[in-house]
């Protein structure tokens, strides 16, 4: 009984940590830095409306299912290939 309880608690803790690590985020792209200085060197966790990415291309590698990407007005001219 105690072993089953410990295994159950271990599964719950692992599930909770996993859910927290992959929680949906609001991500921003702002080529003109209207909301704040942009940088494509930012991690997914660092991006905000006041610290946006500069290009749309960076989102392809960093966006996770459930994330929302906001793109501020501007002229984005880089080429982007979509999988599929």
FENUR-V260159 format. One record per residue. D_LAST is the distance of its C-alpha to the last C-alpha in Angstrom with 2 decimals. Layout:
BEGIN
D_LAST / D_LAST
END
This chain:
BEGIN
49.12 / 48.88 / 46.21 / 44.09 / 44.56 / 43.55 / 40.42 / 39.56 / 40.16 / 38.05 / 35.06 / 35.62 / 35.92 / 32.74 / 30.83 / 32.41 / 31.58 / 27.93 / 27.69 / 29.41 / 27.24 / 23.95 / 25.46 / 23.36 / 24.33 / 24.68 / 23.22 / 24.31 / 23.35 / 26.37 / 26.50 / 30.12 / 31.31 / 32.94 / 32.92 / 33.62 / 32.94 / 29.26 / 27.98 / 24.66 / 26.70 / 26.93 / 25.50 / 23.69 / 27.14 / 28.96 / 26.98 / 28.91 / 29.90 / 32.65 / 30.59 / 27.16 / 24.49 / 24.77 / 21.25 / 17.91 / 16.24 / 18.09 / 16.54 / 13.12 / 15.11 / 17.71 / 16.70 / 17.06 / 16.47 / 19.32 / 19.88 / 20.71 / 20.13 / 22.85 / 22.63 / 26.11 / 27.02 / 26.73 / 25.17 / 21.96 / 21.41 / 19.16 / 15.91 / 12.69 / 9.26 / 6.48 / 3.77 / 0.00
END
